[in-house]
Amino acid sequence: MFFEDLLAAIAVVVNGLPQGLLSLSYGFGLLPTAAGFLIGTVGMLVFGQVAPISFQAESIVMAGTLGKNRNERLNIVFLTGIVMAIIGGLGLLNPTIDFIGPAILNSMMAGVGIMLAKTGIMMCKENKIAGGIAMVSAILVYFLTDNNLIYTIVVSVFVSTLAHILVKRFSQKTENEESHLDLSNEKFEPLKFMFNYNVIRSVLALVTLQIGGNIAYASVTGSIAGAAVDVDKITLYSGLADSASAFFGGGPVEAIISGTAAAPNPVRSGVMMMVIMAVILLIKFLPKVAKYVPSESIAGFLFVLGALVVFPGNASTALSDAPMVAGVTTIVTSVTDPFVGMIAGLIVRFFTGL
C-alpha cells in the first residue's frame, strides 16, 4: 500500500512540475514556494483532509496577468491568501457559494477556461515551434489517452522541450541564450507591501476564482477518494500557504484535482506529494530544468485544460440553469476577471428576477 501511495504522489508531482515552470515564467520564485507546500502538508495532516494543494494553472495565470509587475503579483497572492484564510477559518465559504449561486459560479469557471485557452494560444504565437508542438501533441495525447491530463501535460511538455532544444542547438545558440526565464528570484526575500487600485481589484478577482476552484477541485478529489471534504478547512490551509509563499517571493498554491485521492491512503499519499515537491523546490532542481524547458511548453496543456476540460462542463451546467445569467457572466469573466464577471451575473440575475 505504501508503494502505491508513493507512485500516486510521484505522478502528481510530475503533473505539477510544468506548472511550476509556468509560475516561474511570471516571476514567482520556486524556492520560496516550498514554504507554501510545507504549510499545506501541516494543514492536511492536522485536519485529516484528502485534498492536497499544488501549483494550479488557473491561479498562476490569473495572478500573473492581473499584476503589472512582480511585486504587484506577490501582493495580490499574499492578500488573497489572507482573505481566503479568513473566509475558511470563519466557515464562510458555503454561505458565500449559496449567495452567488451555482449558475454564476459555474459561469465564472467557464470564463476562466476561456482565459486559459487564450493564454495557451498567445504562448503559441510567442514561440511558434515550442508552443505549436506543445499544442498539437497535447490535443492528440488528450484524446488518444481517453482524456488523461497527466499524460497530456507530461508528453506535450517533453516533446515541445525536445524540439526546442534541437532547434536551438542547430541554430548554435548558447545555453544562456536558450534560457529566457529570470532565475534571480530563487531566494527567500520579504515582501514589499503595495496597496493600489489594481492590487485591490485583482485580489477580489483571485478570491472569486479561488472560491469556485476550491469548491470544484476539492469536491472532485473527495469524490475520487470516497471521502467527505471540509472545503472551509481546505480553504484555510491553502490560504495560509499562499500568504507564506508570496511573503517570501513565491507563487500561489491551491487545491487541485489530485491523483493522490485514488491511492489506498489518500491522506498519506497527498502528504508525500507535497513533501516531495517541497524538497524539489528547496534543492533548486526545477530552476535548473527551467534553463532548458521553454515556458511555452505548457501552452498545449493550458489550451486543453481551458477549452476541453474547464469550459465545456461548467458552461453546460450554467447554461442549463440560467442561460442569460450564464452567458453574461462567462463573457464578462473571460474579457475582464471573475470578480467583475460575478458582479455582472448578479446584476443580470436581479433584473431577470423582477
BELZI-V575050 format. One record per pair of residues at least 12 apart in sequence whose C-alpha atoms are under 6 Angstrom apart, sorted by the first residue. I is the first residue (numbers start at 1). J is the second residue. D is the distance in whole Angstrom. If there is no record, write none. Layout:
I:J:D ; I:J:D
This chain:
5:263:5 ; 5:269:5 ; 8:260:5 ; 9:260:6 ; 9:269:5 ; 9:273:4 ; 15:150:6 ; 16:55:6 ; 19:55:6 ; 22:295:6 ; 23:60:6 ; 25:181:6 ; 26:64:5 ; 27:70:6 ; 28:250:5 ; 28:251:5 ; 29:185:5 ; 29:186:5 ; 29:249:6 ; 29:250:5 ; 30:250:6 ; 30:281:6 ; 31:186:5 ; 31:281:5 ; 31:282:5 ; 32:188:6 ; 32:245:6 ; 32:248:6 ; 32:249:6 ; 32:250:5 ; 33:245:5 ; 33:250:4 ; 33:251:6 ; 34:278:5 ; 34:281:6 ; 35:245:5 ; 36:241:4 ; 36:242:6 ; 36:244:6 ; 36:245:5 ; 37:274:5 ; 37:278:6 ; 39:241:5 ; 40:237:6 ; 40:241:6 ; 41:271:5 ; 43:237:5 ; 50:266:6 ; 50:267:5 ; 51:218:6 ; 52:270:5 ; 53:253:6 ; 53:254:5 ; 53:255:4 ; 53:256:6 ; 54:253:5 ; 54:254:6 ; 55:253:5 ; 56:254:6 ; 74:246:5 ; 76:199:6 ; 76:203:5 ; 78:243:4 ; 78:246:5 ; 80:203:5 ; 80:207:6 ; 81:239:4 ; 81:240:6 ; 81:242:5 ; 81:243:5 ; 84:239:5 ; 85:236:4 ; 85:239:5 ; 85:240:6 ; 88:232:4 ; 88:233:6 ; 88:235:5 ; 88:236:5 ; 89:236:6 ; 91:232:6 ; 93:232:6 ; 103:318:4 ; 106:314:5 ; 106:318:6 ; 107:315:6 ; 107:318:6 ; 107:326:5 ; 107:329:6 ; 107:330:5 ; 108:330:6 ; 108:338:6 ; 110:311:4 ; 110:314:5 ; 110:315:5 ; 110:330:6 ; 111:330:4 ; 111:333:5 ; 111:334:4 ; 112:334:6 ; 113:306:4 ; 113:307:6 ; 113:310:5 ; 113:311:5 ; 114:306:6 ; 114:334:6 ; 115:334:6 ; 116:302:6 ; 116:306:5 ; 117:302:6 ; 117:303:4 ; 117:306:5 ; 117:307:6 ; 120:299:4 ; 120:302:5 ; 120:303:5 ; 123:296:5 ; 123:299:6 ; 130:160:5 ; 130:164:6 ; 130:297:6 ; 131:296:5 ; 131:297:6 ; 131:299:6 ; 133:160:5 ; 134:156:5 ; 134:160:5 ; 134:297:6 ; 134:300:5 ; 135:300:4 ; 137:156:5 ; 138:152:5 ; 138:156:5 ; 138:300:5 ; 138:301:6 ; 153:301:5 ; 157:297:5 ; 160:297:6 ; 161:293:5 ; 179:291:5 ; 188:248:5 ; 189:248:5 ; 189:249:6 ; 190:247:6 ; 190:248:5 ; 191:247:5 ; 191:248:6 ; 204:339:6 ; 205:337:6 ; 205:338:5 ; 205:339:4 ; 208:338:6 ; 208:339:6 ; 209:338:6 ; 214:255:6 ; 217:256:5 ; 217:257:5 ; 221:257:5 ; 221:258:6 ; 221:261:6 ; 224:261:6 ; 225:261:5 ; 225:262:6 ; 238:254:6 ; 325:345:5 ; 325:348:6 ; 325:349:6 ; 329:341:5 ; 329:344:6 ; 329:345:5
